[in-house]
Amino acid sequence: MTETIKLYTWPTPNGIKVSIALEELGLDYEAVPVNIIEGEQFDPGFLAISPNAKIPALVDGDTALMESGVILLYLAEKTGRLAPRYGTPEYWTMLQWLMWQMAHFGPMLGQAHHFLKFNPGKSEYAESRYRGETARLYRVLDTRLEARDYVADELSIADIAIWGWASRFDYQQIDLHDYPNVMRWYLDLADRPAFQRGYAVPADAGPIPRPEQNR
């Protein structure tokens, strides 16, 4: 009997990446909440799976993985979906945008959350730096999505990874109306049933955020 995939997660931009991918792929899985507010990421049982004490983590039979980007690549390879065939030009295009999210769009926006949402007024320099870098990255994404439905030729794990962070645009003090290509892409994906289901894992955090329509 095939073992059920276990996803150790919490409703964060990195966490919902994997639950959305699992929903898009139609894979059976069990979501195991790891309450990072209460420090459950430091429990010895979780550290045995994710030594860096970060969600998400995934266990699939004898395979235990941490790091959301690696998990997304694993799921794409496992199913042959949500990524072009390995080694093709299309694959490398997809991979560069996944790495862009991992190296830039996630880390910089995470700092914007820290200083703009959770610690406003603590550092004028930090607020200015991360507000500016966040806006620059959204401009990069907006340019990429001009005349494109997705960051690569088809819906891929790169879109899912980037979308997870874009879904916190309010934390980042970003007005998506300033980035019309991003807004169109973001709302198109937000309307997909798998994104809606995955966004609510491991617990319903409310509806997917949407920019005000009557501006």
NORNORVEN-V851986 format. One record per residue. D_FIRST is the distance of its C-alpha to the first C-alpha in Angstrom with 2 decimals. Layout:
# NORNORVEN-V851986
D_FIRST
D_FIRST
This chain:
# NORNORVEN-V851986
0.00
3.79
6.35
9.26
12.39
15.15
18.67
21.52
24.50
27.80
29.80
31.78
32.42
30.00
27.31
27.44
27.22
23.51
22.69
24.79
23.07
19.60
21.19
22.98
19.88
18.02
14.96
13.07
14.17
15.62
19.28
20.61
24.42
26.53
30.07
32.24
35.35
34.81
33.86
30.21
29.63
31.45
29.23
28.16
24.45
24.73
27.10
24.60
22.55
25.64
28.68
31.01
30.35
29.73
27.24
25.01
22.31
18.71
15.69
12.81
10.76
13.78
16.06
18.46
21.28
24.49
27.13
26.61
27.91
25.51
22.53
23.87
24.35
20.82
19.41
22.00
21.18
17.42
18.17
21.60
23.15
25.72
27.45
29.64
28.85
29.29
32.85
34.55
37.43
35.42
32.68
35.34
36.96
33.77
33.20
36.77
36.43
33.22
35.16
38.15
36.16
34.84
38.31
40.65
39.56
37.28
39.41
42.72
41.59
40.09
43.57
45.08
42.95
44.17
47.84
48.30
46.03
45.70
48.83
51.52
54.99
53.95
54.69
56.58
55.87
52.09
52.06
54.16
52.13
48.69
50.01
51.58
48.62
46.29
48.71
48.94
45.19
45.08
47.91
45.96
43.01
45.44
47.07
43.80
42.81
46.17
45.66
41.89
39.04
36.78
37.49
36.17
36.34
33.23
31.19
29.35
27.96
31.63
32.64
29.89
30.92
34.60
34.23
32.66
35.92
38.16
36.86
38.94
42.14
43.99
43.34
44.82
47.89
47.09
48.43
46.25
49.28
50.69
47.82
47.59
45.12
42.74
43.22
42.48
39.28
38.25
38.83
37.17
33.93
34.41
34.50
31.03
28.63
25.86
28.46
29.49
26.03
25.30
28.76
28.00
25.14
24.79
27.80
30.27
33.15
35.20
35.75
35.62
39.10
41.44
44.92
47.83
48.65
52.30
53.75
